[in-house]
Amino acid sequence: MARLTADFWVRAYLARLQAEGIPAYVAARGDAHAGAVIVKLATLDGRAQAFVRRWDLETGARRWEVLTEGPEAEVDAALVRQRRTDPDLWIVEVEDRAGRHLLDEPGLSD
């Protein structure tokens, strides 16, 4: 099975968020083909979560997990450290008071 490029996945994700009326933008652009993607969810109350996709070694599936969460400034600092160690990393920022990110929706969750 062919893998989607990071650039294609990010563009499709942004379109899906836009269709739901959820504001989002690319905060950091990584390698167009193979860069990993972190999704930061800012709930506009000073708090945030960052999600990363990881392999489940037991099932072989890929799933979204919380990388870090807490005050938005601390999450931002953690993402700066991540980018320092992986310049190919994409960061997509989603802003939604209700905490919607759609990563648990079909097509994005698997």
C-alpha angles and dihedrals in degrees: 000000000000117000122229116244116249091243092053093047092050092049091049092047092051090050091051091050091048090052088057093047093248114143115231140154142177107265094179128016116215136180108327094220110033109009118132117240128226118190115208116199114201113191092195093239096095094274132103145173130209121210128200129185114241137177117253100222093200097055102020089233126130118232140173115254133180109261095183139341138183136079109011093238090057092048090050090051091051090051091050088055090048091052090049090058095038115032090177090066122118120212118198115190118208120191116200130143091206092055096243116159101150092222089126092055123105111274093026101052097057 
